[in-house]
Amino acid sequence: MAKFVSAVGIGLMALLAIGRNAAAQEGPESEGFDDGLRLYAVHVNRTPVQPWPGYGMYLGNGLVITAAHVPGNFADTRPHVIIDGRDYPAGLVRQGSLEGVDLTLLSIDVAALPVRMRMRRLPLCAASPYPGERVVVITPESAAQSRVLPPAAVPTDLRARFDTVIGDVATTGNSGSGVLDVYNSCLLGVISRKITIERVGAGLGARRQSQDIAKYFVPVTSIRAFIPPQASF
């Protein structure tokens, strides 16, 4: 998973701890709730298959949204989408980049999908994410709840670029996972990368220590702008 590193002071830790504790106090609504959302999560694999898991979200009408660095350059990796263990060759609708908009939109053959998937539609959230918003991060294997952190949780040198983040780094899905609004079951964003800080101990010759503090997700406003008008779902 992509990672950005920044040096930061200790004062940030208290703010992040608040976000983690708030998420921990509220578990999933029910197993059925989680299972229903996980149906939209898919695996995205390169050819040959990469050694790390790649994720995406099925939007409907054969469209799959993922982080651009998951499939990488489409012409080189010839990605496939995996749903319920079945392999579907993917076509390219639009490709972004890690350094630009970290999104890629793929297409698969709707007619080849299981009946339960053909009619499914995952709506984009109408509202932008806001600090404190309760979310659930979805992969085919997991549904982990978290909260949107305030921009102040991001080091100042990265804040202008990565202003939509969640906490709970260790328990939520990685690149390409969907960030969904818990109450409206709509897509709020796509996980892009970890944000890591480096801290230096007070003692002479103390080593630098790295710590993952948040995950940046590409927000729904960017997703909506990225999807071409002709790609309806």
SENUTI-21073 format. One line per 4 residues: their letters; for each residue x, y, z of N, C-alpha, C, O. Coordinates in pm, whole numbers, plus 32768, in hexadecimal, padded with zeros to 4 digits. Layout:
% SENUTI-21073
a) X Y Z X Y Z X Y Z X Y Z ~ ...
This chain:
% SENUTI-21073
makf) 8055 7F89 8000 8000 8000 8000 8058 807C 8000 80BD 807F 8045 ~ 8032 80E1 7FB3 8081 815B 7FAA 8087 819F 8032 802C 8192 8083 ~ 80F5 81E7 8049 810A 8224 80CC 814D 82AB 80BB 81AA 82B9 806B ~ 811F 830F 8107 8160 8391 810D 8194 83A7 8199 814E 838D 81FB
vsav) 8211 83D7 81A3 8252 83E6 8224 8269 8479 8240 8293 84C5 81E9 ~ 824C 84A0 82BE 8262 8529 82E7 8291 852B 8377 8266 84D9 83C8 ~ 82EA 8588 8398 8311 859B 8423 82A5 85EE 8468 826B 8647 842B ~ 828B 85D0 84E6 821E 8613 852D 8239 860F 85C2 8280 85B8 85F3
gigl) 81FF 866E 8608 820E 8674 8699 81B1 8615 86E1 8155 85DE 86A5 ~ 81CA 8602 8763 817C 85A4 87B3 80EE 85D4 87C8 8096 8583 87E4 ~ 80D5 8655 87BD 8051 868B 87D8 7FE4 8651 8782 7F6F 8655 87A8 ~ 8006 861A 870F 7FA2 85DF 86B5 7F68 855F 86ED 7EF8 853A 86C9
mall) 7FAF 851B 8745 7F85 8497 8773 7F01 849A 87BF 7EB0 843F 87B1 ~ 7EEB 8500 880F 7E70 8507 885E 7DF7 8512 8804 7D8F 84D5 881F ~ 7E03 8561 8799 7D95 8573 873A 7D73 84F0 86F5 7CFD 84D0 86E3 ~ 7DD8 84A4 86D0 7DC1 8425 868E 7D85 83C0 86ED 7D31 836F 86C4
aigr) 7DAD 83C2 876A 7D78 8365 87CC 7CE3 837C 87E1 7C98 831C 87F5 ~ 7CB8 83F8 87DC 7C29 8416 87EB 7BDA 83D3 877C 7B72 8397 8796 ~ 7C0C 83DD 86FF 7BC8 839E 868F 7BC0 8308 869E 7B58 82CD 8681 ~ 7C2C 82C7 86CA 7C2D 8236 86DA 7BCC 820A 8747 7B84 81A8 8736
naaa) 7BCC 8253 87B6 7B73 822D 8824 7AE1 823C 87FE 7A8D 81EA 8824 ~ 7AC1 82A4 87B4 7A36 82B9 878C 7A06 8249 8732 7995 821A 873F ~ 7A5D 821D 86D6 7A36 81AF 867D 7A28 812E 86CA 79CF 80DE 86AD ~ 7A7D 8118 872C 7A7A 809B 8776 79FC 808D 87CB 79D3 801E 87EC
qegp) 79BE 80FD 87EF 7949 80F8 8844 78CC 80C8 87FA 786A 80A1 8839 ~ 78D0 80CC 8775 7859 80A8 8728 787E 803B 86C4 78CA 8054 8666 ~ 7848 7FC4 86D8 7864 7F55 867E 7803 7F52 860B 77AB 7FA8 8602 ~ 7811 7EF1 85B1 77B4 7EE2 8541 7725 7ED1 8571 770D 7E9A 85DC
eseg) 76C9 7F00 8522 763B 7EF6 8544 7610 7E65 8550 75C7 7E40 85AC ~ 763E 7E11 84F0 761A 7D84 84F2 766E 7D3B 848B 76A9 7D79 8433 ~ 7672 7CB8 8495 76BA 7C6B 8431 767A 7C7A 83A9 76C0 7C80 8343 ~ 75F4 7C81 83A5 75B0 7C92 8326 75D3 7D15 82E3 75E0 7D1D 8269
fddg) 75E3 7D7E 8335 760B 7E01 8302 7693 7DF7 82BC 76A3 7E27 824C ~ 76F4 7DB8 82FE 777A 7DA8 82C6 7777 7D54 8247 77B4 7D78 81E3 ~ 7731 7CE4 824C 772C 7C8A 81D9 76F1 7CCF 815F 7720 7CBA 80EE ~ 768B 7D20 8174 764C 7D65 8104 76AA 7DC5 80C0 76A9 7DD0 8045
lrly) 76FD 7E0C 810D 775B 7E6B 80D3 77D1 7E25 8093 7804 7E53 802D ~ 77FC 7DB6 80CC 7870 7D6E 8097 7857 7D33 800D 78B5 7D11 7FC6 ~ 77D9 7D26 7FE7 77B9 7CF2 7F62 77EC 7D4E 7EF3 7800 7D22 7E82 ~ 7801 7DCE 7F15 7832 7E2D 7EB0 78CA 7E2B 7EA3 7900 7E61 7E42
avhv) 7910 7DED 7F01 79A2 7DEC 7F01 79D8 7D7D 7EA9 79A2 7D0E 7EA8 ~ 7A42 7D9B 7E5F 7A7D 7D39 7E03 7B15 7D3C 7E13 7B4E 7D97 7E4F ~ 7B56 7CD4 7DDB 7BE7 7CD5 7DCF 7C0C 7D05 7D42 7BC9 7CE5 7CE1 ~ 7C78 7D51 7D3B 7CAE 7D7C 7CBA 7D3E 7D48 7CB2 7D93 7D6F 7D01
nrtp) 7D57 7CF0 7C51 7DDA 7CB1 7C42 7E1C 7CD9 7BC0 7DDC 7CE8 7B59 ~ 7E9F 7CE8 7BC9 7EEF 7CFE 7B50 7F0E 7C78 7B0D 7EF1 7C0E 7B44 ~ 7F4A 7C7F 7A98 7F7C 7C08 7A52 8012 7C19 7A3B 8039 7C70 79EE ~ 8068 7BC6 7A7C 8046 7B60 7AE0 8018 7B9F 7B62 802A 7C17 7B78
vqpw) 7FDD 7B4D 7BB8 7FA1 7B80 7C35 800C 7BBC 7C8F 8076 7B80 7CA3 ~ 7FF2 7C31 7CC3 804B 7C75 7D1F 804F 7C2E 7DA7 7FF1 7BE6 7DC8 ~ 80BA 7C3F 7DF6 80C6 7BF9 7E76 8072 7C34 7EE6 806B 7BF9 7F52 ~ 8032 7CA5 7ED0 7FDF 7CE5 7F36 7F4F 7CED 7F03 7F38 7CF0 7E8A
pgyg) 7EEE 7CF0 7F5F 7E61 7CF2 7F32 7E3A 7D79 7EF9 7E59 7DE1 7F32 ~ 7DF5 7D77 7E89 7DBF 7DF0 7E4E 7D27 7DEC 7E56 7CEA 7D84 7E3B ~ 7CEB 7E5C 7E79 7C5A 7E60 7E8C 7C18 7EC4 7E2E 7C5A 7F19 7DF4 ~ 7B96 7EB7 7E21 7B46 7F14 7DD4 7AB6 7F0B 7E02 7A93 7EB5 7E53
mylg) 7A61 7F64 7DCC 79D4 7F64 7DEF 7981 7F5E 7D6F 7996 7FA9 7D10 ~ 7920 7F01 7D6F 78C6 7EF3 7CFD 7859 7F5D 7D08 780D 7F60 7D69 ~ 7852 7FB5 7CA3 77F1 8021 7CA4 776B 7FF8 7C68 7702 802B 7C8D ~ 7771 7F9B 7C09 76FA 7F73 7BC0 7713 7F80 7B2A 776F 7FC5 7AFF
nglv) 76BE 7F3C 7ADB 76C7 7F42 7A49 7752 7F1D 7A16 777F 7F52 79B1 ~ 7796 7EC2 7A5C 7819 7E91 7A32 788E 7EEB 7A54 78FD 7ED0 7A27 ~ 787A 7F55 7AA2 78E4 7FB4 7AC2 7920 7F99 7B4B 78D9 7F80 7BAD ~ 79A5 7F9D 7B51 79EF 7F87 7BCD 7A4F 7FFD 7BE1 7A9D 801E 7B88
itaa) 7A48 803C 7C57 7AA2 80AA 7C78 7B0B 8077 7CD9 7AED 802C 7D36 ~ 7B88 80A1 7CC3 7BF5 8078 7D1B 7C5C 80E8 7D21 7C4F 814B 7CD9 ~ 7CC1 80D9 7D75 7D31 8137 7D76 7D88 811E 7CFC 7D9E 80AB 7CD7 ~ 7DB8 8187 7CBC 7E02 8178 7C3E 7E7E 8122 7C4D 7EA2 80D9 7BF0
hvpg) 7EC0 812A 7CC1 7F3C 80DD 7CD0 7F23 8048 7CE9 7F82 7FFA 7CEA ~ 7EA6 8020 7CFE 7E89 7F91 7D11 7E9E 7F46 7C8D 7EEE 7EE8 7C8A ~ 7E5B 7F6B 7C20 7E7A 7F28 7BA1 7EF7 7F5F 7B5E 7F33 7F1C 7B0A ~ 7F20 7FDA 7B83 7F91 8017 7B40 7F6D 803C 7AB1 7EF9 8056 7A92
nfad) 7FD0 803F 7A5A 7FB8 8061 79CE 7F6E 7FEE 7989 7FA3 7F80 797D ~ 7EF6 8009 795D 7E9D 7FA0 7929 7EDD 7F4F 78BA 7ED2 7ED4 78B9 ~ 7F20 7F90 785E 7F5A 7F4A 77EB 7FC6 7EE7 7815 7FDC 7E82 77D2 ~ 8008 7F04 7885 8074 7EAD 78B3 8042 7E3A 790A 807B 7DCD 7907
trph) 7FD9 7E52 7959 7FB2 7DF0 79BF 7F38 7D9D 799A 7F21 7D35 79D7 ~ 7EEA 7DC8 7937 7E74 7D7D 7908 7E23 7D48 7980 7E19 7CCE 7993 ~ 7DE9 7DA1 79CF 7DA8 7D78 7A4C 7D2A 7D23 7A39 7CE8 7D28 79D1 ~ 7D0D 7CD6 7AA0 7C95 7C85 7AA8 7C4B 7CA9 7B29 7C88 7CD0 7B8C
viid) 7BC8 7C9B 7B26 7B75 7CB0 7B9D 7B46 7C27 7BCE 7B17 7BD4 7B80 ~ 7B54 7C10 7C50 7B2C 7B91 7C8C 7AB2 7BA7 7CE4 7AB6 7BF6 7D43 ~ 7A45 7B62 7CC5 79C9 7B6C 7D13 799E 7ADE 7D38 7987 7A8A 7CE0 ~ 7994 7AC4 7DBA 796E 7A3E 7DE9 79C6 79D0 7DAD 7996 7963 7D8E
grdy) 7A45 79EE 7D9F 7AA2 798B 7D6B 7AA4 797D 7CD4 7AF6 7933 7C9E ~ 7A4B 79C1 7C8F 7A47 79BA 7BFD 7A95 7A2D 7BC0 7A91 7A9E 7BF2 ~ 7ADC 7A10 7B55 7B37 7A6E 7B15 7AF5 7AB0 7A9C 7AC0 7A6D 7A44 ~ 7AF8 7B37 7A99 7ABC 7B82 7A2B 7B26 7BDF 79EF 7B54 7C3A 7A34
pagl) 7B4D 7BCB 7971 7BA9 7C28 7930 7B6D 7CB4 7930 7AF5 7CC6 791A ~ 7BC1 7D17 7948 7B90 7DA1 7954 7BB5 7DF4 78DA 7C1E 7DE2 789D ~ 7B5C 7E4F 78BA 7B78 7EB6 7857 7B94 7F39 789D 7B71 7F49 7912 ~ 7BD1 7F96 7858 7BF2 8017 7893 7B8E 8082 7867 7B76 8095 77F0
vrqg) 7B54 80C6 78CA 7AFD 8138 78AD 7B4A 81BA 78BD 7B46 8211 7866 ~ 7B92 81C7 792E 7BE6 823D 7943 7C52 8219 79A9 7C38 81D4 7A0B ~ 7CCA 824A 798F 7D3C 822C 79E6 7D73 82AC 7A22 7D8D 830D 79DB ~ 7D86 82AB 7AA6 7DC6 831A 7AEA 7E56 82F6 7B0B 7E92 82A1 7AC9
sleg) 7E8E 8337 7B72 7F17 831A 7B9B 7F27 8338 7C2F 7EDC 8386 7C68 ~ 7F8B 82F8 7C6C 7FA4 830B 7CFB 7FC4 839C 7D1B 7F9A 83D0 7D82 ~ 800E 83DE 7CC3 8036 8468 7CDC 7FCC 84CD 7CB1 7FD4 8543 7CD5 ~ 7F69 84A0 7C65 7EFC 84F8 7C3E 7E7F 84D4 7C8C 7E7C 84E0 7D06
vdlt) 7E18 84A8 7C46 7D9F 8473 7C87 7DB0 83DC 7C90 7DB5 8397 7C2A ~ 7DBA 83A8 7D0A 7DD7 831A 7D1D 7D58 82C7 7D0D 7D27 828A 7D6C ~ 7D25 82C5 7C92 7CAE 8278 7C70 7CBF 823A 7BE7 7CFD 8275 7B8F ~ 7C88 81C4 7BD5 7C78 8187 7B50 7BEE 8147 7B4A 7BC3 8104 7BA9
llsi) 7BAA 815B 7ADA 7B25 8122 7AC5 7B31 80B2 7A5F 7B5B 80C9 79ED ~ 7B0C 8039 7A88 7B11 7FC3 7A34 7A84 7F97 7A0E 7A22 7FBF 7A4C ~ 7A7B 7F44 79A7 79FA 7F0C 7980 7A07 7E75 796E 7A6F 7E44 7942 ~ 799E 7E2D 7990 7997 7D9D 797A 7911 7D7D 7937 78B6 7DCF 7935
dvaa) 7908 7D05 78FF 7891 7CDB 78B4 781D 7CC1 7915 7821 7C63 7963 ~ 77B6 7D15 790F 7744 7D07 7969 76FF 7C80 7956 76D4 7C42 79B7 ~ 76F4 7C54 78DB 76AB 7BD7 78BE 76EE 7B5E 78FC 76AC 7AF9 7913 ~ 7770 7B67 7918 77B7 7AF6 7953 77AD 7AF2 79EB 77D7 7A90 7A29
lpvr) 7775 7B5B 7A28 776E 7B62 7AB9 76FE 7B0A 7AF0 769E 7AEC 7AA9 ~ 770B 7AE0 7B6F 769B 7A9B 7BB0 7620 7AF6 7BB3 762C 7B70 7BB5 ~ 75AD 7AB9 7BB2 7530 7B06 7BAD 7528 7B6B 7C1F 74F9 7BDB 7C0B ~ 7556 7B44 7C95 754C 7B9D 7D0A 75A1 7C1B 7CFB 7589 7C7F 7D3F
mrmr) 7606 7C17 7CA2 765C 7C8B 7C8E 762B 7CE4 7C1C 7646 7D5C 7C1C ~ 75E3 7CAB 7BBC 75BF 7CF9 7B45 7569 7D72 7B65 7576 7DDB 7B27 ~ 7511 7D62 7BC6 74B2 7DCD 7BE6 74E3 7E2A 7C54 74A0 7E8C 7C74 ~ 7556 7E0D 7C8D 7586 7E5E 7CFD 75BC 7EE5 7CCE 75FB 7EEF 7C65
rlpl) 75A1 7F4D 7D1E 75D5 7FD2 7D05 7604 800D 7D8A 75BC 800B 7DEE ~ 767E 8040 7D8A 76B5 8083 7E01 76B5 8119 7DE5 7707 8149 7D97 ~ 765B 8163 7E24 7654 81F3 7E06 76C9 8240 7E41 7703 8218 7EA7 ~ 76EB 82AE 7E00 774C 830B 7E39 7704 8364 7E9D 7693 838D 7E86
caas) 7747 8380 7F0C 770A 83D6 7F71 76F5 8463 7F37 7747 8496 7EEB ~ 7686 84A0 7F5D 7668 8527 7F2C 76BB 8590 7F74 76DE 85F7 7F3A ~ 76DC 8576 7FF4 7726 85D8 8044 77B8 85B1 8052 77DB 853B 804D ~ 780D 8615 8064 789B 85FD 8079 78B4 85C8 8107 7863 85E0 8160
pypg) 7924 8580 811C 7944 8550 81A3 7960 85C5 8201 7992 862D 81D7 ~ 7940 85B1 8280 7959 861A 82E3 7998 85DD 8360 7982 8567 837C ~ 79E7 862B 83AB 7A2A 85F6 8422 79C7 85BA 8486 7960 85F5 84A5 ~ 79E9 8544 84B5 7993 84FE 8514 792E 84A2 84D4 78ED 8454 8519
ervv) 7920 84A9 8451 78BE 8454 840C 78E1 83C1 841F 7954 8399 8412 ~ 787C 8373 843D 788D 82E4 8454 788C 829C 83CD 7830 82AE 837E ~ 78F3 824B 83B4 7900 8206 8335 791F 8173 834C 7942 814A 83BB ~ 7912 8124 82E2 793B 8098 82E4 7990 807F 8268 7969 80A4 81F9
vitp) 7A04 8041 827C 7A62 8026 820F 7A50 7F94 81E5 7A5B 7F39 8237 ~ 7A35 7F80 8164 7A08 7EFF 8132 7A71 7EBC 80DA 7AAA 7EFB 8081 ~ 7A8B 7E3C 80F4 7AD4 7DE4 8099 7A80 7D65 808C 7A1F 7D55 80D5 ~ 7AA3 7D0A 8031 7A57 7C8C 8029 7A5D 7C3B 80AA 7A03 7BEA 80C4
esaa) 7AC5 7C50 80FB 7AD6 7C00 8174 7AAA 7C47 81F3 7A96 7C05 8259 ~ 7A9A 7CCC 81EF 7A84 7D13 826D 7A31 7D91 825B 7A28 7DC8 81EE ~ 79F5 7DBB 82C9 79B0 7E3B 82D1 79D5 7E78 8357 79A4 7E4B 83BF ~ 7A2B 7EDE 8356 7A60 7F17 83D1 7A35 7FA8 83DE 7A46 7FF8 8381
qsrv) 79FE 7FCA 8451 79CE 8052 8465 7A3D 80AF 8493 7A9E 8086 84D3 ~ 7A2D 812D 8470 7A8A 8195 8497 7A40 821A 8495 79C5 821E 848B ~ 7A8B 8286 84A0 7A52 830C 8494 7AAF 8364 8441 7B28 834F 843F ~ 7A74 83C5 83FD 7AC3 8427 83B4 7B07 8482 8419 7AC6 84B8 8472
lppa) 7B89 8493 840A 7BD5 84E9 8463 7BD6 8579 842F 7BC4 8590 83B8 ~ 7BE9 85DA 8488 7BF2 8665 845A 7C74 867C 840E 7CD5 8632 8423 ~ 7C79 86DF 83B6 7CF5 86FA 836C 7D6F 870F 83C5 7DDF 86F3 839C ~ 7D59 8740 843E 7DC8 8758 849A 7E0F 86D7 84C2 7E7C 86DD 84FB
avpt) 7DD3 8664 84A5 7E14 85E5 84C4 7E87 85C6 8464 7ED8 856E 847D ~ 7E8C 8610 83F4 7EF4 85FB 838F 7F62 8661 83A5 7F45 86D7 83BC ~ 7FE1 8639 839E 804F 8699 83AA 803F 870D 8349 800D 86FC 82D9 ~ 8068 8781 8373 804E 87FB 8326 8089 87F5 8299 8050 8830 823D
dlra) 80F9 87B0 8287 8137 87AD 8203 80ED 8754 81A1 8109 8758 8129 ~ 808E 8705 81D1 803F 86AC 817B 7FAC 86D2 8177 7F5F 869C 8127 ~ 7F84 872C 81CE 7EF6 8745 81E3 7EAD 8778 8168 7E3A 8752 8151 ~ 7EED 87CC 8118 7EA9 8804 80A3 7E85 8798 803D 7E22 87A5 7FF6
rfdt) 7ED5 872F 8037 7EBF 86C7 7FD3 7E6C 8654 8009 7E1E 8617 7FBF ~ 7E7B 8635 808A 7E39 85C0 80C4 7DE0 85ED 8138 7E05 85DE 81AD ~ 7D6C 8623 8119 7D17 865D 8180 7C9E 8607 81A2 7C4C 8630 81F5 ~ 7C8F 8593 8164 7C22 8537 8189 7C62 84B4 81B7 7C92 8464 8167
vigd) 7C62 84A1 823A 7CA7 842F 8275 7C52 83ED 82E0 7BF7 842A 8318 ~ 7C71 836E 82FA 7C35 8325 8368 7CA4 82F3 83C4 7D19 82F0 839D ~ 7C7E 82CD 843E 7CDB 828E 849A 7CD4 81F7 848B 7CB4 81C4 841F ~ 7CF1 81AF 84F8 7CE5 811C 84F9 7D33 80DD 8487 7CFF 8088 843E
vatt) 7DB0 8106 8478 7E02 80DA 8408 7E12 8042 8404 7E0D 8005 8399 ~ 7E26 8005 8479 7E45 7F76 847D 7DCD 7F1D 845F 7DDF 7EAA 8437 ~ 7D54 7F50 8472 7CDE 7EF9 846A 7C8A 7F0F 83EC 7C2E 7EC2 83D1 ~ 7CA8 7F76 839F 7C58 7F93 8329 7C9F 7F64 82AA 7D18 7F51 82A9
gnsg) 7C51 7F53 823E 7C85 7F20 81C1 7CE9 7F7E 817F 7CEB 7FF6 819B ~ 7D3C 7F46 8128 7DA4 7F93 80E5 7D79 7FC1 805A 7D02 7FCD 803E ~ 7DD9 7FDB 8005 7DC3 8020 7F85 7D50 7FE6 7F34 7D48 7F6E 7F1D ~ 7CF6 8040 7F0B 7C83 8019 7EBA 7C07 7FF8 7F0A 7B9A 7FEB 7ED1
sgvl) 7C14 7FE9 7F8E 7BA0 7FCC 7FE3 7B3D 8041 7FDE 7B65 80B4 7FCC ~ 7ABE 8022 7FEF 7A58 8088 7FED 7A3E 80C1 8077 7A37 8078 80DA ~ 7A30 8145 807F 7A08 8189 80FA 7976 81B0 80E9 7955 8203 8095 ~ 791F 8173 813B 7890 8187 812C 7856 81D1 81A4 7881 81BD 8216
dvyn) 77F6 8224 8188 77A7 8264 81F2 7755 81F8 8237 7709 81B0 81F6 ~ 7764 81EC 82BA 7722 8182 8305 768B 8189 82FA 7649 8122 82EA ~ 7653 8200 8302 75C2 820D 830A 757E 8209 8282 750C 81DA 8277 ~ 75C1 8239 821A 7582 8240 8196 75B3 81D6 8134 757F 81CB 80C5
scll) 7617 8187 815D 764D 811B 8109 7670 814D 807D 7651 810B 801A ~ 76B0 81C0 8077 76DD 81F8 7FF8 7775 8206 7FFB 77B2 8207 8067 ~ 77B3 8210 7F85 7844 8215 7F7C 7875 82A3 7F98 7852 8302 7F53 ~ 78C6 82AE 8000 78FC 832F 802B 798B 8343 7FFA 79BA 83B5 7FF1
gvis) 79D0 82D5 7FDA 7A5A 82E3 7FAC 7A9B 825C 7F91 7A5F 81F3 7FA8 ~ 7B17 8262 7F5F 7B66 81EB 7F41 7BEE 81FB 7F86 7C32 8260 7F73 ~ 7C16 8197 7FD5 7C94 819D 801C 7D08 81A7 7FB9 7D0F 815A 7F59 ~ 7D63 8206 7FD3 7DD3 821E 7F7A 7E59 81F9 7FB9 7EA7 81AF 7F7D
rkit) 7E75 822C 8032 7EFA 8217 806B 7EFD 8231 8100 7EA3 826F 8138 ~ 7F66 8200 813E 7F7F 821B 81CB 7FCD 829E 81D9 801A 82C4 8181 ~ 7FB8 82E1 824A 8009 8354 826D 805A 832C 82E8 8022 8304 834F ~ 80DC 8338 82DD 8137 830B 8345 818A 837F 8378 81B4 83D5 832B
ierv) 81A0 8383 83FA 81F6 83EA 8435 8276 83A9 8467 827B 8331 8482 ~ 82DD 83F9 8472 835A 83CD 84AC 8376 8421 8527 8371 849C 8523 ~ 8394 83DD 8594 83B2 8421 8612 843F 83FC 863D 846C 838B 862A ~ 8483 845D 8677 850B 8446 86A8 8508 8451 8740 84D2 84B1 8777
gagl) 8542 83ED 8782 8546 83EF 8814 8599 8462 8849 85E6 84A1 87FF ~ 8589 847D 88C9 85CC 84F0 8906 8660 84D7 8920 86AE 8536 8925 ~ 8687 845C 8931 8711 843C 8955 8773 8450 88E2 874C 844A 886D ~ 87F1 8467 8903 8858 8478 889F 8866 83F7 884D 8874 838A 8885
garr) 8864 8404 87CA 8871 8390 8773 87F5 833A 876A 87FB 82C9 8739 ~ 8785 836E 879B 8709 8320 8798 86DD 8305 8708 86EF 8358 86B0 ~ 86A5 8291 86F2 867A 826A 866C 85F5 82AA 8647 85A2 82CA 869D ~ 85E4 82BA 85C6 8561 82E6 8593 8500 8272 8599 8524 8200 857A
qsqd) 8485 828E 85BF 841D 8229 85C3 83A9 8253 8569 837A 82C5 8570 ~ 837C 81F7 8515 830C 8214 84BB 828A 81E4 84F8 8285 817E 853C ~ 8220 8230 84E0 819D 820B 8513 8132 8231 84AC 812C 82A4 8480 ~ 80DD 81D1 8487 806C 81EC 842E 7FFE 8230 847F 7FCF 81F9 84E2
iaky) 7FD7 82A7 8455 7F77 82F3 84A5 7EEE 8300 8464 7E8C 831A 84AA ~ 7EE4 82EE 83E2 7E63 8302 83A0 7E68 82C4 8315 7ED3 829F 82E3 ~ 7DF3 82B8 82D8 7DE9 828D 824D 7D9E 82F9 8200 7D32 8325 8226 ~ 7DDB 8321 8192 7D99 8381 8139 7D3B 8337 80DA 7D5F 82CE 80A4
fvpv) 7CC4 836D 80C7 7C6A 8336 8062 7C43 83A2 7FFE 7C2D 8416 8022 ~ 7C3C 8379 7F7F 7C10 83D5 7F16 7B7B 83EF 7F2D 7B2C 8390 7F2C ~ 7B51 846C 7F42 7AC7 8487 7F6A 7A64 847B 7EF6 7A8A 847A 7E81 ~ 79E6 8473 7F1A 797C 845F 7EB7 7976 84D0 7E51 7950 84B9 7DDE
tsir) 799A 854A 7E79 7999 85B9 7E1A 79FA 859E 7DA7 79DD 85BC 7D33 ~ 7A6F 8565 7DC8 7AD2 8544 7D60 7AA4 84CC 7D0D 7ABC 84C7 7C95 ~ 7A63 846C 7D4F 7A30 83F7 7D06 79C8 8422 7CA0 79CB 83F7 7C2C ~ 796C 8476 7CCB 7901 84A4 7C71 793B 84EE 7BF9 790E 84DC 7B88
afip) 799F 8542 7C11 79DE 858D 7BA4 7A2F 8532 7B47 7A3F 8551 7AD1 ~ 7A62 84C2 7B7E 7AB7 8468 7B31 7A68 840F 7AD1 7A97 83F0 7A64 ~ 79F1 83E6 7AFA 79A2 838A 7AA8 796A 83D2 7A2E 7925 8437 7A3C ~ 7988 83A1 79B5 7957 83E4 793B 78BE 83E5 7936 787E 8389 7968
pqas) 7884 844B 78F9 77F1 8455 78F1 77B0 83DC 78AF 7740 83B5 78D2 ~ 77F5 83A0 784F 77B9 832E 7809 77BE 82AD 7859 7780 824A 7832 ~ 7807 82AC 78C7 7813 8233 791A 77A6 8236 7985 77C0 825B 79F7 ~ 772F 820F 7961 76BD 8213 79BD 76AF 8190 7A09 76D5 8126 79D7
f) 767A 8199 7A81 7662 8121 7AD2 75EF 813B 7B32 75CA 80E2 7B80
